[in-house]
Amino acid sequence: MEREEYKNAITKRKKGFYNIVFALVTITIFILGYFLYKNWADSLTAPLVILAIFNSFLLLTLMYVLLRQVIKGYLEWRRAKEGAKIRTRLLTAFIFLGLLPSLLLLTGAIIMIESAVESWFRLPVHTINEAGQKLVDSSLNILRELSYERAEGIAQQVKSVPENLYTSFIFHISNSRDIDAICLINSKGEILFSKPEDSIAIDRFKTEKIFSETGLKGYIILGKNSYVFSSAKINNEKAVLVGYLFPEDLLEEARFISENQKLYLQAKSERKVFKISMISSFLALTLAVVFASVWIGTRLTKEINKPLQLLLEGTEEVSKGNLEHKIDYSAKDEIGQVVTSFNAMVEDLLKSKREIEKSTEEIKAAKESAEKRRNYIEVLMESLNVGIVSLGAEGEIVSMNKKAKEFLELSPKAPPQKVVTLPSWITIRDAINDLKKRPEEKREIVLTFRDEVKVMVIEMVPLTREEVSYPGSILIIEDITDLSRTQRIAAWQEVAQRLAHEIKNPLTPIRLSAQRIRKKLRDNATDLNEAIYEGTTTIEREVESMMAMVDEFSRFARLPEIHLKPGNIGELVLSATLPYQNAYPKVLFSLTISENLPQILFDREQIERVFKNLFENSIEAMKMAGEIKVSIFEKEKNIVISIKDTGPGIPKEIRTKMFLPYFSTKRKGTGLGLAIVARILEEHGGKIEIDNEYNEGAGILIYLPR
Amino acid sequence: MKKLFFVVIIFLLSVSAFPKGPEIEDISYFFEKQHIFVSFFLKEGFLNKDIVEAIDSTKPITFRYEIELAKRKTLWIDKTILRTTIKKTVQYDNLTHQYEITIFQDEKVIEKKSLTSIDEVTTELSMVKEVNLGSTTDLSPGENVYYVRVQAILFKGFFLLLFPNDVDTGWKEKNIKTP
């Protein structure tokens, strides 16, 4: 705003300066013009001088206005000021509209004046005047010739008399009636005799002329009495002049004709001045018209351009973001309406801007709040002792916390998506696929890394809360390696205790048998042989029991290599059930085998052993009476064999360790049966799981790869 | 800038191609009785036919000659020491066919003549003989710093039909050596 005021002040000052200069120049022109008029002009040129002053003033004013507009236009054009181009175009158009017809009119006027004035002097009046003049001249010529001849004659006569009698002789001749005037002069120009007196005035020039070769011939003296004089030299010192009176009536006519001729000649001579004055007047008019058109053009351009310039400035301001800019212009015409619409539009824009700013502030606040919450959640996630992996709708990795990276042995700086390149991810992915089907469950997985084996529990939580649901889910990973190790140690402790107990059990009868035999031997008892027999029998039996137990352990430790051959798993299962169906009539086997099961690769002997073990466990658990449901079906890339009994089921507390070796709930069990089963299946690339969905007894799921 | 240069050159060439106007020629002088007398001749004074026509129209026509004796100054404007104006006015009488010539020096009539032909008039008006410019007593003797300059103002004209101007010859100079 201050800048605008400063600019306005500068413009005003410049304008004031230019106006003063213009006023001074104008005053100077008028002063110079006045002096020119006073000292230079005559009656003929005075109007021309006045016109010249006026034209100079107009021309100067016009040049000043034009030059000012041209410079202004050029500067504005160069500065690319708003509206400069249209202003220049409009002004140029106005100037040309005023200038062109005016110049055409002026040119036409000049041609017409030139032609008209010249044509005036081509009229017969010139010829008539000349004819009259010639008549006068002819009359005069007669007198000239007469005076010349008479002067010559008298001079010849005078020469015949002595020089001292020249005056007397001339006096004598002067009385002659055919001479109107006679003079005798000497070479100094002195009049020696004159009749009548003062009929002719003699000056140096006339004297020279009289005494020259040509002499004075037909010299006319106009006065009270008008004479035509001619001279004739008597000798080099004296000359005689003879004059004849110009007849009064002829003189009057001659004067009249001469005066008219004079007027005509003067007019002809002044025709140029007349033409100049006419052209000058037209020029003054043209300049006045051009000046008026330029001035009106300037005003109109300003009037048209002002709102346009204001609109352009306004647009510029608005484009710069100044929506508080208002165009201060009011008019009832279309431009005024445009300005009003513009102001209304800018006001609307300002309102919208403020609303947007308000919304932006709110969004910013919400964003900050969300950011805080996000940071809080991030810190929370990072602080958690469990790994969190967020999965997208398609199961793709979106993010994971530090702990998850740590669990999966991924570099903290590595992108979470890199986890899919890890070998351990295959296990996790399979677990995820399982959990998708049973999202409420957890899965325990064993991940083998370069240096260690980790046991993890993973849980998949869908991103759903109340009615709000997001695509994707959260994978919670918990490292239970330490816990598993503790459980394994506890299991091993139990195995050791059981093993000790199992070994200790047969050792007691063996020790008792040995002690009895030694006592019978020391006492030379009669029933020594019987005691030896019974004792050794007992020892043998217990040793065999111990050997069987050792064999069982050995078998677990050294399972035979599997030999995979393609076969029908359904047939195998069916054949495995047959001995039990015959041996346990109270046990009902129901077998469901899906149609078109593909043949898979397996070791028949080992897999048969798996089923036998499982069937025996179920039968024992059902106490030889109940139902065993076996169903075989295809699922994804596996053949699944589901075995469900109607027994008491598997307690939850042992579910995680029941496939560990040497774990058994049976009093005489070695705890290796299910461990061997799990190992056989692992070697086939399959696995065994407890069917947690089944609650009416024990449920086992066996997975064998297709 | 180049265009402007060429325009100026063409303008100057075209101007120089025009016939020269009237000019003062044959300025001569002599000293006598501590006075300086100047003579000169106006060449092409009647080149403009309008002048002859104007004379024949019986209007009085005046040729004005300004004669000055000046002293040259270095790095300053020359100093005018003597000045005189000769006016020769001719008026034709179409009745008598005589040209009345009046000669003025510094607005004083010094001579009148009556001539009968235009040739005599042109000679008379173009010739200025032995005009007494003034006393030379104040001039430093034997110096070459003085000069005589003459210009003829012939008639009134209008430049571009607009600006009143005198048609003149411009100053013509001749160095003099004081006795």
Interface residues (C-beta under 8 A of the other chain):
Chain A: L36 W40 A41 D42 T45 L48 V49 A52 N55 S56 L59 Q133 V136 D137 L140 D203 R204 F205 K206 Y219 I220 L222 A254 R255 S258 Q261 K262 L265 Q266 K268 S269 E270 K272 I276 I279 S280 L283
Chain B: D50 E53 A54 D56 S57 T58 K59 D93 N94 L95 T96 H97 Q98 E111 K112 K113 S114 L115 T116 K156 F158 L161 L162 F163 P164 D166
